[in-house]
Amino acid sequence: MDINAKRKLRTAFMNWLFETTGGSEWDDQDASEFRVPDGWTGEPPTEQDVEDAVRYLEGEHLVKAHWTFDGPMAIQLTHAGIREMEQLLSEPNERTEHFVPLVNITNIHGSVIGSQIQQGSPGATQTGHIEVNQRDNVEAFITAARKVLGSDSLDADARARAEADLAIMSRELESATPRWPILHAFGTSVRDALATAAGTAAAAGVLSLPWP
């Protein structure tokens, strides 16, 4: 693989890991489950190419890899990896320190990882119903969370991060095809921040919501 293909593969792998773990440091994925995304151009990567990508990402402290004699198995995101992926997902047309723009590797609205889409005519109607409810749940969460941020129950840094996350969620929700894994990851981040204000009635209301 040339240098551009290597960067493209690292980006695709991190995007897959972020989606499948919901952007959480606590979840892991088996590297052997990775598949290049729809829209991939060029030769598909070999197992060695993927292993090289994981070793690079590990060396940059973006992932934690648990190795066996057969190669990487359980892969986890690190805090640094999550931060850079959130940056990339917020500005998918822009390059980050380690990753190429997402639009260069795949149609970012085409992924169904973690979605509730069902194939076949009986599921088509149900899919639409599920997405409408999910959108309503996200909107309710954003509204409730912003009420908490209007209080003095959070420190300035936590409030600023939560407000930035909610702004990203609001922009994502304006899309006709929101990326639900991204919304879920940012929603979880906001919920974790609000947990520090759990003593307030407003925060308790947010934490009792069914989403995320």
C-alpha positions in Angstrom: 0.0 0.0 0.0 1.2 3.5 -0.7 1.1 6.3 1.9 -2.3 7.6 0.8 -3.9 4.2 0.9 -2.5 3.6 4.4 -4.0 6.8 5.6 -7.3 6.0 4.0 -7.3 2.5 5.7 -6.5 4.0 9.1 -9.3 6.4 8.7 -11.8 3.7 7.6 -10.7 1.5 10.5 -11.1 4.2 13.1 -14.5 5.2 11.7 -15.6 1.6 11.9 -14.3 1.2 15.5 -16.0 4.4 16.6 -19.3 3.4 15.1 -19.3 -0.2 16.4 -18.3 0.8 19.9 -20.6 3.8 20.1 -17.6 6.0 20.7 -16.9 4.4 24.1 -13.6 3.6 25.6 -15.2 0.7 27.5 -16.3 -1.4 24.5 -14.0 -3.3 22.3 -14.2 -4.9 18.9 -12.5 -7.9 17.2 -10.3 -6.5 14.4 -11.1 -9.5 12.2 -14.6 -8.2 11.9 -13.5 -5.0 10.1 -14.6 -4.7 6.5 -13.8 -1.8 4.2 -16.9 0.5 3.8 -19.1 0.8 0.8 -17.6 3.1 -1.8 -14.0 1.9 -1.1 -11.8 2.3 -4.2 -8.6 0.4 -5.0 -7.4 -3.0 -3.9 -9.0 -4.3 -0.7 -6.5 -4.3 2.2 -4.9 -7.6 3.3 -4.8 -8.9 6.9 -1.3 -7.6 7.1 -2.4 -4.1 6.0 -5.0 -4.0 8.7 -2.5 -5.2 11.3 -0.1 -2.5 10.2 -2.9 0.1 10.5 -3.7 -1.1 14.1 0.0 -0.9 15.1 0.2 2.6 13.7 -2.9 3.7 15.6 -1.7 2.1 18.7 1.7 3.8 18.4 -0.1 7.2 18.1 -2.1 6.3 21.3 -5.4 6.4 19.5 -6.4 2.8 20.2 -5.5 0.0 22.7 -4.9 -3.4 21.0 -4.8 -6.8 22.7 -2.5 -9.0 20.6 -2.4 -12.7 20.1 -0.1 -14.8 18.0 -2.5 -14.4 15.1 -2.6 -10.6 15.3 -4.8 -8.0 16.9 -8.0 -9.2 18.5 -9.8 -6.8 20.9 -9.4 -3.2 19.9 -10.5 -0.3 22.1 -10.6 3.4 21.6 -8.5 5.7 23.8 -9.6 9.1 25.0 -7.3 10.7 22.3 -8.8 8.5 19.6 -12.3 9.5 20.6 -11.4 13.2 20.6 -9.9 13.1 17.1 -12.8 11.0 15.8 -15.3 13.5 17.2 -13.3 16.2 15.4 -13.4 14.3 12.2 -17.1 13.4 12.4 -17.9 17.1 13.2 -16.0 18.3 10.1 -16.1 15.3 7.7 -14.7 17.3 4.8 -11.6 18.3 6.7 -8.4 16.4 7.4 -7.3 15.9 11.0 -3.8 15.2 12.4 -4.0 11.5 11.6 -7.0 11.0 9.3 -8.1 11.9 5.8 -11.5 13.5 5.3 -14.3 11.0 5.7 -15.9 11.9 2.4 -12.7 10.5 0.7 -13.3 7.0 2.0 -17.1 6.4 2.0 -20.5 7.9 1.7 -20.9 8.8 5.4 -24.6 8.6 5.2 -24.5 5.1 3.8 -23.5 3.2 6.9 -26.2 1.1 8.6 -23.9 -0.1 11.5 -25.9 0.1 14.7 -29.0 1.3 12.9 -32.5 -0.2 13.2 -33.1 -0.5 9.5 -34.8 -3.7 8.4 -34.9 -5.0 4.9 -38.0 -6.4 3.1 -41.4 -4.8 2.6 -42.8 -5.7 6.1 -39.9 -3.9 7.8 -40.0 -0.8 5.6 -42.9 0.8 7.3 -41.6 -0.1 10.8 -38.2 1.4 10.0 -39.8 4.8 9.3 -41.7 4.6 12.6 -38.6 3.7 14.6 -36.6 6.6 13.1 -39.3 9.1 13.8 -39.5 8.0 17.4 -35.7 8.0 17.7 -35.6 11.6 16.4 -38.2 12.7 18.9 -36.2 11.1 21.7 -33.1 12.9 20.7 -34.9 16.2 20.4 -36.4 15.7 23.9 -32.9 14.8 25.3 -31.3 18.0 23.8 -34.1 20.2 25.2 -33.9 18.7 28.6 -30.1 18.8 28.7 -30.0 22.5 27.8 -32.3 23.2 30.7 -29.7 21.7 33.0 -26.9 23.7 31.4 -28.8 26.8 32.2 -28.3 26.1 35.9 -25.2 26.4 38.1 -24.9 22.7 38.7 -21.9 22.2 36.3 -18.5 23.7 36.3 -17.6 25.9 33.4 -15.4 23.4 31.5 -18.0 20.6 31.7 -20.8 23.1 30.6 -18.7 24.3 27.6 -18.0 20.7 26.5 -21.7 19.7 26.9 -22.9 22.8 25.0 -20.5 22.0 22.1 -21.7 18.4 22.0 -25.3 19.5 22.0 -24.6 21.9 19.2 -23.1 19.1 17.1 -26.1 16.9 17.8 -28.5 19.7 16.8 -26.7 20.1 13.4 -26.7 16.4 12.8 -30.4 16.1 13.6 -31.1 18.7 10.9 -30.0 16.1 8.3 -32.6 14.1 6.5 -30.5 11.0 7.3 -28.9 11.6 10.7 -26.0 9.4 11.7 -27.5 7.7 14.7 -24.2 6.2 16.1 -22.7 9.7 16.1 -25.8 11.1 17.9 -25.7 8.3 20.4 -21.9 8.8 21.1 -22.4 12.6 21.7 -25.5 12.0 23.7 -23.7 9.5 26.0 -21.0 12.1 26.5 -23.5 14.8 27.5 -25.3 12.3 29.8 -22.0 11.5 31.5 -21.4 15.2 32.1 -24.8 15.8 33.4 -24.4 12.9 35.9 -22.2 15.2 37.9 -25.3 17.4 38.4 -27.5 14.4 39.4 -28.5 16.1 42.6 -30.7 18.6 40.8 -34.2 17.9 39.7 -33.5 18.9 36.1 -30.5 16.6 35.8 -32.5 13.7 37.3 -35.1 14.3 34.6 -32.5 14.1 31.9 -31.0 10.9 33.3 -34.4 9.3 33.4 -35.0 9.8 29.7 -35.0 6.6 27.6 -32.3 8.0 25.2 -29.5 7.5 24.7 
